């Protein structure tokens, strides 16, 4: 299916306005998909989707995302150790993991348009989340952003797990 990027997902780091992407059903594994925010692309474009979206029951997706981040983190770390520049596409994928982790743990789809306002209103979030995300987005290929991204993903996951445990009681 050919989709024009919905306004909710327009952001200079990920997608510009009026960009088209072609989504294939076999790309459905959101983490392996060549497109950022696959499920949100389907959701906001109004395309038919048979299953529930990950933010409706995020627990299994969050663990998978953190595991995939660990693999990606190791790749980026090895690049840094070898004196290579951190690749933009690796960091973009990691930043997309963070956005999905934050929004999905709050049972809502990712919204990149005016993301600060939306993040501020979320219940489950890491300390100083918006300021730290802004830092990462301004310097997505810097070593310090890579470290900050890893810390935020770890913190957000801990907050989400704690919230889900308390919610179960």
Long-range contacts (C-beta under 8 A, 24 or more apart in sequence): 1-47, 3-41, 3-42, 3-45, 3-47, 4-45, 5-41, 6-40, 6-41, 6-44, 6-45, 7-44, 7-113, 8-40, 8-44, 8-109, 8-110, 8-111, 8-112, 8-113, 9-36, 9-37, 9-40, 9-41, 9-44, 9-110, 9-111, 9-112, 9-113, 10-112, 10-113, 11-112, 11-113, 11-115, 13-92, 13-95, 13-137, 13-140, 14-92, 14-96, 14-112, 15-112, 23-47, 30-54, 30-61, 30-100, 31-64, 31-65, 31-68, 31-97, 36-92, 36-93, 36-96, 37-96, 37-99, 37-100, 37-110, 37-112, 39-109, 40-109, 40-110, 43-109, 44-109, 53-109, 54-100, 54-104, 55-103, 55-104, 55-106, 55-107, 55-108, 55-109, 56-107, 58-104, 58-105, 58-107, 58-160, 59-164, 61-100, 61-104, 62-101, 62-104, 62-105, 62-157, 62-160, 62-161, 65-97, 65-100, 65-101, 66-101, 66-153, 66-154, 66-157, 68-97, 69-94, 69-97, 69-150, 69-153, 72-97, 73-150, 76-146, 80-143, 80-146, 85-141, 86-141, 86-142, 86-143, 86-146, 87-141, 88-140, 88-141, 91-140, 91-141, 91-145, 91-146, 91-149, 92-140, 94-146, 94-149, 94-153, 95-136, 95-137, 95-140, 95-149, 97-153, 98-133, 98-136, 98-149, 98-152, 98-153, 98-156, 101-153, 101-156, 101-157, 101-160, 102-126, 102-129, 102-156, 105-156, 105-157, 105-159, 105-160, 105-163, 123-163, 124-156, 124-159, 124-160, 124-163, 125-156, 125-159, 126-152, 126-155, 126-156, 126-159, 127-155, 129-156
